[in-house]
Amino acid sequence: MLLDCKHLGLGEHIDSCMADIIPTDRGSKKDTFTALSASFALDEKVLALLLNSPINNLEDLRFYFTQ
């Protein structure tokens, strides 16, 4: 059973809600997380938290919440 995404205005099923954006590392931590923030419309507070965190790149971000 697929999750209904009508409330998002993106279609009938969850697969239509998935992002087509694939984030990539940039030259610096600031560039990487600024681009990620813009691509996914993250709040400025989230960007500030990422920039002030021990997370240095997208690989660190990927594994940060599993530890």
Secondary structure, DSSP 8 states (H G I E B T S, - for coil): ---B-GGGTS-SBGGGTS--------SSHHHHHHHHHHHTT--HHHHHHHHTSS--SHHHHHHHTT-
